[in-house]
Amino acid sequence: MSFASPYPDVEIPNVSVYDYLFGGLEENDLDRVALIDSKSGAQTTYRQLVGQIDAAAGAIAARGLGVGDVVAILSPNIPAFATVFHGVLRSGATATTLNALFTAPEIKKQLLDSEAKLLITISLLAPAAIEAAREVGLADDAVIVLDGEGQAATGHPNAAELLGGGHRAPEVSFDPATHIAVLPYSSGTTGNPKGVMLSHRNLVANVAQIEPLQGMKSDDVILAVLPFFHIYGMTVLLNAALKARASLFVMPRFDLVEFLEGIQKHKVTYAFIAPPVAVALAKHPIVDQYDLSSLHTMLSGAAPLDEELGQAVAKRLGLHMLQGFGMSELSPVSHLIPFDGGTGTRGVEAPLSSVGWAVPNSENRIVDPATGEDIDIPADGVSEPGELWVRGPNVMVGYLNNEAATAETIVEGGWLRTGDMATVDSTGCVTIVDRLKELIKYKGYQVPPAELEALLLTHPKIADVAVVGALDADGEEIPKAFVVVAEGAELTADEVMAFTAERVAPYKKVRAVEFISAVPKSASGKILRKDLRK
């Protein structure tokens, strides 16, 4: 039997992302600081940001791009990311964000699949971006290098040329419920990355759903190191903070000293992290050298947070530690421990081992994967585990050009199967206990085993292979390859790891190798990963 979110429904207006985030800006909001560059200290006000977004939208429209077109963004966290991302959406085009760690072949794959007509990047990533763009047939002037030397010098326009044309933002018309705003790529429950079609309504809904639970206010200074190209950073961090009229301290990558210095200098009040950052905050002695007393809340996501680790950070820094659950297909948040831990909003505190309660306007089911029967909320205690299903306005439109995968994930009645095993207690609080899906989560990044297996099978000395998630000495999940060496060949673990390291983004690298005589498989040929995890 399904159970609804315990929270009151929130209003979800039928408007574009731009109108939802910026349409209600009041005069006293305009001169608030929206973005702070961690490198230069430069500040961008909401007035300046909206002007830049409108200029970017006009420039994109002037290129003949808009509704029905896809623009790719390959960039780490920089203030200009907010400008070009929302400029794309404002123009009516769809933004597909790429992982800043991608290699040229990985960039090429997403450009081809999304059919992107414009690629926006930065000089640090330009070599791989330009190589990939040329291979898919994009002209040099269709690759914008924001901090580059400009079109005359390189053939690639820069930010000044993009924003300096004086083009007005276009008048566009579309249905927010069906028009695709963003196209992030996710491996879903299995297989290779697929384009996740998220509408303007999906993104608007998810910001509205989490707004009363995050407790973010206009006087908050938010540390933004989680990547905006990831749906977690895009919605929970970038969009939610802008809607709250907060200030974002934007960091392109995590560096512990810069992280701590930024909090101290800018009096950061709210930070979003992934579990590897929590390890450093709990254990590193240098943390004690900084004044972090301004921090009142820290939210961990992208991968499960160990309860003891979370409590250690909360105790050391004297703050509220929260976590939630989500996936790209849910825009991404479906569950969240509220800012007060639940004591005020729910009358009971959510354990940090849980992901809290379902967000407003949503429903859940816990389904026995063996029988397909619903597991009910118990009158007392905790339920048996089952697969978590979610229904709500944040459920994706579907996978791009992949009806079969969409039908496997969104079933009758509009329920999205998460592929995660969960329990629910008598208050409706949900805890994720295991994964049905095969994805490996390395430092919050998705690593699809099938992709690494396909790559490793191209090695002439590998006869068969299986890749699973394994725990390293710090308790972090890493990709581990079980390799069957070809008859008569000799192969070392270092050679296997080097082979993948040269061909994939750093987070996808195989980090442990074990040689076996045969890969365990079912009668149908499916790899028995559970046997390898023992």
N, C-alpha and C positions, 0 to 999 in steps of 0.2 A: 504494500500500500504506500502511496506517495505521501510525503509530508512537506508542508510549505515552510518557507522562511518564517521564523518567529517575529521578524521585524515588520512594522507597518510598510505598506507599499509606498514607493516614492513616485513622484511625477516624472515621466520620461517624455519630454516634448518631441514632437515630430519635426526636428530641424537638423540642419547640417552640423558637423562638428565645429566648424568655424563660428556659426551663429550661436551655438550652445556655449562655447568657451569665451567668445569675445563680444557677442551681441549685447550682453548686459553690462558691459564695462561702464562704470559711473565716473564722473569727472574726478572724484577723489582717488580713483584707482589708477588713472592714466599715468601719473608720475611716480607710482610705486615701482620699485626695482623688480623686474621679472627675472632677469638672468644676470649672473655674475660669472665672468670667465676666470677659472681658477689659475690660469697661466699669467694673464696680463692684469687681472683685477678689473678689467673694463666692465661697465654695467650697462644693461639695456633696460629701459623702462617699458611699461606696458604700452605707452603711447608710441614709442619707437618700434616696438615689436610688431604691433598691428600695422603700422605704416610699411615696415619691411615685408610683412606677409602679403599685404595688398600688392606691393610692387612686384614681388616674386610671382604671385598669381597672374598679374598682368603680363609679365615677361613670358611666362609659360604659355598663356593663351595667345600671345603675339606670335609664338612659334607654330600656332595651329593646333595646339594640344588642349584637350579638355575631356569632357565626358566620353568614356570609352577608351581613353588612352592610359598607358601605364608609364610612370616615371620612377626610375630606380634611384635610391639614395644609398651610397656607400660611405659611411662616415662614423667616426667615434663621436662621443659626446662633446659637442662644441655649441656655443650659443646659436651659430648659424644653422644648426640642425633644426631647431624649432622654427626658424624662418622658412627654410625650404620645404620642410615637411608640411607645415600648415599652408604654405603657399601652394603646394601641389593640390592639397585637398580643397583649398579655396577656389582653385581654377576649375574644379570639377573632375580633374584627372584622379587616377588611383596611384597611391604611393606603395611601392614594394621596397622594403628595407632589407639591406644585405648585411650580413655579419662582417664587421670591420676586419676580422681575422681571415677572411676567405682568400684562397689562392685564385689565380686567374681562371683555372678550369672550373672552380666552384662558382665564381662570378658569372662565367659564361653560361653555365647550366641554368642559373636563375634568370638571367637576361633572356635566354631563349624561351624558357617555359612561361615566363610572364609576358613575353613579347613587348618588353620595355622599349620606348622610343627615345628616351632621354636618360642619361646617367649623370648624377651629380655626386662629386667626390671631393677629396682634398689631395694636396700634393703628395703627402706621405703615402697614400694608397693609389696614386695615379698610375704608376707603372703597371700594376696588375689590372687595374680598371681599364686602362687604354688598350692593353693587350686583349682582354676579353671583349671589349666593345668592338674592336676591329674584326675579331673573329666572327662576331655575329652580324657584322655589316653596318654598324653604327658609324656615321661620319664623325670626323674629329670634332666638328662644332656641336655635335650632339653629346659630347662629354664635357661637362662643366667642372672645372677645377676651381673650387671656391677661393682658395688662397694662391692660385697660380699667377703667372706673369701676364696672362691675357691672351686674347685670340691672335693678335698680331705677332706675338713672340712665339707662341706654341701651337696655335691652331685651336686652342681650347679656351672658351670664354671663362672669365672669372666672376666673382661675386659682384664686383663693381659694375661689370658689363651687364650682368644679369639684372641687377636692381636699378641700374642707372638709366634705363631707357625711357623712364617716365610713363610707362604703360599703366593704365588704370585697371584695377581688378575687374574681371568680366562679370556680366550678369549671367548666372547659370541657373538652370532649372533641372531638378531631378527629385526622385522620390527617396528620401533618406532611409526608408525601410529596405529598399532593394539596391540602391546604388552603392557600389563597392568603394569604400574609402581607402582601405589598406589591404595589402596582400603580403602578409608575413608568411614565411615558410616554416612548416612544422612537419615532423615525421609522424604526427598523429599517434596511433597506437602501435603501428608497425611500419616497416618498409622505408623507402626513400622519402626525402622531403617533398611536401606537396604545398601548393599555394593555398592558404586559408583565406577565403573571401569573407571579409568583415565589412558590414555596411556602416554607413554613418550612424544609423540607429543603434547598431551593436556597440559602437564606441561611446556614443552619448549615454546609452543605457548603463554601461558598466561604470562610467564616472559617477552617474547619478546613484547607482547602487552602492558604491563604496564610500561616497561622500559622508554620510552620517556615521559611518563606522571608523573611518580613518582619523577623524577629529582634527583635520588640517585647517589652519586658520590663516588669515591674510598677514598676520605678524610673524608667521613661521618662516624660518630660513631652512630650506630643504637641501640636503646634500645629495647631489645627482651624479653618482658614479656608475650606477647600474645602467647598462647601455640602452639608449633610446631606441636603437634598432630592434631590440627585443621587446615583445609585446608587454612584458612586465614593466619595463622602463617607460615604454610609450604611453601606456594607460595610467598605471598606478602612480607613476612618478611625474612625467612631463604633463600630461593632460590634466590630471587631478590637481596638481599644484597650480597650474595656470588658472583653472576654474576657481580655486580658492583664493587667487590673487596673492599667493605666497611668492617668495623669492627663491630661485633655484641657483645654488652654487654648483656650477657645471664642471665636472672633472672628466677628462678623456679616458683615463684608465686608473685602476687602483694602485696607489703607492701608499704604504702605511704612514710614512712621515708626512706626505702631502695631505693625506686624509685627516690626520690628527691636527696638523697646522691649520688646515682650512676650518675645521670645527672651532678651534680656539680663536682664530683671528676674526671670523665672520659670525661668531656666536650662533652656530648652527643649532637648530632646535629639534630637527626631525631627520632621521637618516634611514635610507632604504639600502639593504645589503643582501648578499647571498651568504650561505653558511661558511664558505672559506674565510670571509672577512671576520665572521664571528670568532673563528679560531684564533686569529691574530689579536682581536680585541680582548679575548679572555686570557690569553697566555703570554703575550709579548711584554717584556718589562718596560719597554719604551713608552707604553701607554700612560704610565704613571707620571711621566714628565710633562704632560699637557693638561690644561684646564678644559675639561669637557663638560663642565657643570651646566652649560646651556642646553645640552641635549635632554629632552624629556621623553622621546619615543624613538624606538628603532623597530622597523618592520623587516623581517626576513622572508624571502620568497625564492622562487626559481628551483629550489630543491629542498628536501625535508631538513628541518633544523632539529638537531638532537636536543632533547629537553634539558639535560644537565648543562650542555654548552650554553643554551639560551639563558638559563638561570644564572650561570656564571657571569655572563656579560651584563645582565640586568643588575646583579649585585655589585659588580666591580664599578660600573658606571652610574649606578643609581637612577635607572630609567625603566620605562615600561618596554618590555620586549614582546612583540607580536609576531604572529606568522599567519599565513593564509594558504589557500590552495587555488590553483587555476591551471589553465592551459590555453594555448593560442586560440583553440577552437571555441573558447568561452570569453574571449575579448579582454583579459584572460581570467578575471577573478570570479569564482563561484562561492568561496568560503573565506571568512576572515574573522580572526579574533579582534573584537572592537578595541578602540583606544583605551578604554577603562578596564580591559581584561574581561569584561562581561558583568562586573559587579553592579554597575549602575544600569546599563542597557538591558541586561538579562536577569539581574538579581542573583547571579551565580558566576563564579570565576571559571573561565575556560582553562583547562590544563595546557601548558605550553607544548605538550606532546600532541595536542589536537590542532585542527585548522579552524576551529571555531564553528560558527553557525552559517547556514546558507544566507547569501546576501538578499536584500529585499527584492520582491517581485519574482522570486524563483522558487522552484520546487525540486525535491530530491526523491530518488528511490535507491534503496540498497537491494540489489538483485543477486540471488544465488546463481552463480555462473553454471552450476551443474544442472539445476532444475528450471531456471528461468523464473522462479517464484520470488515474490517480494519478501524481504525480511523486515518485519515491523519494528517500530520504535518500542523498546521494552518499557514496561511500567516502572522498572527499577534496574539499575546497573547498565550493562553495555550489551549491544546486540552481537549476534554472530557476524563474521565478516561477509561481505558481498561486494559486487561491483557497484561503484557509485554512478548513478545516472542523474543528469541535470536537465532541467527545462526552464527556459526563461528568455527574456529579450536579448540577452548577451550571447546566445547560441549562434554560431556562425551561419552564414548563408549556405556554405558548402565548400568543398575542395574544388579548385580551379580545374576544369576539364577532366574531372575524375568522378563520374557519377557512382561508380562501383564503390569507391572508398567512402564517398559521402553516405551512401545507403548503408554501409557497414557501421558507420559512426553515429548517424542520426536515424533513429528507428521510428516506428509508427508512433504517432502522437507527439512528435517533435522532441523526443528524449534523446539527449546526447550521451552516448556511452563513453565514460572517461578512460576505461581500461585500467582504473585503479581500484584496488580492494580497500574497503573502508568499513568502519563500525560506526554506530550511532548510539548515543546514550539517551537516557530518559528525557533530557532537556532538548534533544535535537542536535547536540554538539557532535561534530563529525571528526573522526580520527582516521588518517590514511595509514593502512597497515602493510600494504604490499602493492606491487604492480603486476597486473595481468600482462600489460604490454611489455615489449622487449627493449624499449629504449633504455639507454644508459644515460644517467645525468652526471656529467663531469663538471663540477664547479658551477652548476646551474645551467650549463649548455646541454642541449640534446645531442646525443651521439647515436645514430641508428646503426645497430650491428650489421644489418644487411648491406649497408654502404661500404663498411670496412671489409666485410667478407668478400664482396664482389671485387674490391680492389686487390685484396691479398691473393685471390684466386688467379690474378693475372701474373703472379710471380712464378717463374718457371720451375722453381724448386718446391713449390707448395702444391700438394695433391688435394688437400681438403682443409677446411678451416671453419671454426666457429668463434664468434666474439661474444663475450658476456661482460656484465658489470661485476667487478670484484673490489673488495675493500683493500686499501693500502694501509700502511702502518698508522696513519692518522685517522683511519676510519672513513676516509673519503672514497666514493665510488670512482673507479677508473676503468677504462676499456682494457680487457685482457683477451688475448688471442690464444686459442687452443689449436695448434698447428700439426697437421699430418704432413711429414716431409715426403716428397716424391721419391720413389724407389731409386736407390743408387746415388741420391743427392746428399750433400751435407749443408746444413744451415744452422746459424746461431740465432739466439734471441735478439742480439744487437742488430743483426742484419734485418730481421723482420721489423723491428721497431724503426730502424732507419728508413726502410722502404716506405712505410706509411708516413713518417715524418716529412719526407720530401714531397708528398703528394696531397696532403690534406691540411686543413687549418690546425693550428697547434692543439686546440682542445679536443680534436678528434683522434689524435695520435694514440696508437697502441702503446700502453705503458707497462705491460707485463705479458710474458709469453710462456706457455707451457707446451711441450711437445707430447703428443699422444699418438697411439697407433691407429685409432679410428674415431671419428666424430659420432657420438651417439645420436641416432635418429629414429623416429617413429616409422611405422609400416608405410606411411604415406610420404616419407622422406623429410619430414619436418625435424629440424634440429631440436633435440631435447635439452634445452638450456638449463633446465632445473637440475639435470644430472651433472652438469659441468659446474654448477654453483656450489655443490655439496663440498 
